Amino acid sequence: MYKHLLVPTDGSELSHAGVLEAAQLAANIGARVSLLYVQPAPPKLPRGEAVMVDIYKQDFLRKTAAEANVILSEARAAVENAGVECDVCTAVSDEPWQDIIATARDEACDLIAMASHGRSGIAGLLYGSQAQKVLTHCATPVLVLRPQTAIH
């Protein structure tokens, strides 16, 4: 049924548990996995010395790219240890849900499997739910994983 899963990760313990569950699902159904990490965009700085702003942005992007590499390497190892074919994708954005949807479309994924922190109420309003936004705006089926790590 599903042949290509998109599995977004943010590097958190909860997200890694979701990667493990998605890897097991992919192994059970014979699907492959594309992992996605969305790096935060550089903060907006006041206009000033253009060179200093550019140097700051380059440094920020270099550091977040290194972080993405570590997170995706660990996630990829977990998926491949489950015997599943895996590739990785990155994006830079302040709105990860938009990149999740775009990557699912661009990579021809037929299922998005993502962990959710399960925030609701005030916390959900303040922090937002990437999973909720993906569910609301995406035509691709979405499996929301609630690993045991999420239950407090």
Secondary structure as the mmCIF struct_conf table of DSSP 4:
data_model
#
loop_
_struct_conf.conf_type_id
_struct_conf.id
_struct_conf.beg_label_comp_id
_struct_conf.beg_label_asym_id
_struct_conf.beg_label_seq_id
_struct_conf.end_label_comp_id
_struct_conf.end_label_asym_id
_struct_conf.end_label_seq_id
STRN STRN1 HIS A 4 PRO A 8
BEND BEND1 GLY A 11 SER A 12
HELX_RH_AL_P HELX_RH_AL_P1 GLU A 13 ILE A 29
TURN_TY1_P TURN_TY1_P1 GLY A 30 GLY A 30
STRN STRN2 ARG A 32 GLN A 39
HELX_LH_PP_P HELX_LH_PP_P1 PRO A 40 LYS A 44
BEND BEND2 ARG A 47 ARG A 47
HELX_RH_AL_P HELX_RH_AL_P2 ALA A 50 ASN A 81
TURN_TY1_P TURN_TY1_P2 ALA A 82 GLY A 83
STRN STRN3 CYS A 86 VAL A 92
BEND BEND3 ASP A 94 ASP A 94
HELX_RH_AL_P HELX_RH_AL_P3 PRO A 96 ASP A 106
TURN_TY1_P TURN_TY1_P3 GLU A 107 ALA A 108
BEND BEND4 ASP A 110 ASP A 110
STRN STRN4 LEU A 111 ALA A 115
HELX_RH_AL_P HELX_RH_AL_P4 GLY A 121 TYR A 127
HELX_RH_AL_P HELX_RH_AL_P5 GLN A 130 HIS A 137
BEND BEND5 ALA A 139 THR A 140
STRN STRN5 VAL A 142 LEU A 145
HELX_RH_3T_P HELX_RH_3T_P1 GLN A 148 ALA A 150
#
